[in-house]
Amino acid sequence: MDKIANPAPGFQRNPDKIITIEPYVGTVTVRAGDAVIASSTKAKVLTEAPYAAAFYIPFADIDFTKLSSTQHSTHCPYKGDASYWSVPAAGEAGQNAMWLTSGLSTK
């Protein structure tokens, strides 16, 4: 990747790192039991080796009334700072289940 094209610190140190973001064809629905947490026909798929693919869903397609923010946060030199949300309906498995990143544009 061209260092000028992506000024993120991680890419500056590792310009050969590849992260792809592509439109997902179809509908992505996120559920906790019977509760629909998100549903989108505008989702994107992020792939970054060696990690599993991740869906990025537009904020407008997420029902934040079914989520609770947490104090957990992380930083990625490629994608920026992330805040985490839990899905109370999913119990323990829903702790910090969703993250929002500040440094990655999926427009």
Buried (B, 14 or more C-beta within 10 A) or exposed (E): EEEEEBEBEBBEEEEEBEBEBEEBEEEBEBEBEEEEBBBBEBBBBBEBEEEEEEEBBBEEBBEEEBBEEBEEEEEBBBBBEBBBBBBEBBEEEBBBBBBBBEBBEBE
